[in-house]
Every structure is written in structure tokens, then in C-alpha cells.
Amino acid sequence: MNRDDAWQLMCRYTESDSLRKHMLAVEAAVAAYARRFGEDETKWSIVGLLHDFDYERWPDPPDHALKGAEILATEGYPDDVIYAIKSHADYLPDCPRVSRLDKTLYACDELAGFVTAVAMVRPDGIRGMKAKSVKKKLKQKSCAAAVNRDDITRGAEDLGVELDEHIQFVIDAMAEKAGELGLDGNG
């Protein structure tokens, strides 16, 4: 299992640039948490990168996550990687989030999408972004309306990280990849 193979797999199933960037953003956040927690950064990075690779072809529950799990099993990915990816879907009752990896992916997924949305409307993009400004935008229902705010809050709680700290951690992880994510801003 290596990152280059995971990238190729993701690209085979995902044509959308914005969806690819979302997976890269989640990868950055999950990998940063792996470093923080002293976990296997390669494994965690791959989980973040592949978590939505099947979404473009199978966006509807329960196919999203389950179709991907079948493909990952065929490709020889480890059970814990497959399980973590399945567990990010709230609608699979037989896949509760139990491991730190499961909880980290869930905590980073919706938040990375929201942070991206906020960065896209800032002149400086993600550069210099603070948790306070993201929390303010969370209160505006029109900002990234499709993002479930409860998932963001629940994700931080389940991970055992204070919300402001979690938001800033994800911002900082994504800022390291700002160019690759298209979040450098207009300046």
C-alpha cells in the first residue's frame, strides 16, 4: 500500500477537480493528525485521500462507501483502511467509528469542505485564516449550505479535541498544501 497507487486509484474513479481537491484537503488534515498522534502517516494519508474516491460514480447511500469498500478489498487494501472509509458514512449502522483513525477521518471530512468554502471567498485564501472566522461563518446558513454543521461539532467531540483547536489544526494542515488545493487566494 503506497500513496502513488492510491492516487492512481482515486484518479481512475474521480474526474472532478473539486472532488479531487477535497480528498487532498482531507488527506492533508488526516496526515497531520497522524503525525500529532504518532500514527502511521502513510496509512492515514491514504485513508484521507481515498475516502470519497467512489462518490462520483456512486453518490447515493448506501452505495457510496460500500462500492468503494468492494473495490478497495479487490485492490488488497487492509481491513482497517476499508473500515475507516466506510465508517465516515453516517448511514451505515454496522460501521460505528471506533478507532482513532475512524474518528479522525470523520472529524476532518466536513470541516475540510467548510474550510475550503471559507477560503475560496477570502482575498488571501487560506493564508492567515483563523478558527474564529470559520466559526463565524458556521453560523451563516448560506455559507456552504450543504455542509452539516452538526457533523463538524460531533467530529471534534468524538475525536476529543476542542472545536476551536480542531478548526485551527485543520486550517494549518490545509494551508501547508494551499497551492495544491487552489487556496492561495487572489493576492
Order of alpha helices (4+ residues) and beta strands (2+ residues): alpha-alpha-alpha-alpha-alpha-alpha-alpha-alpha-alpha-alpha
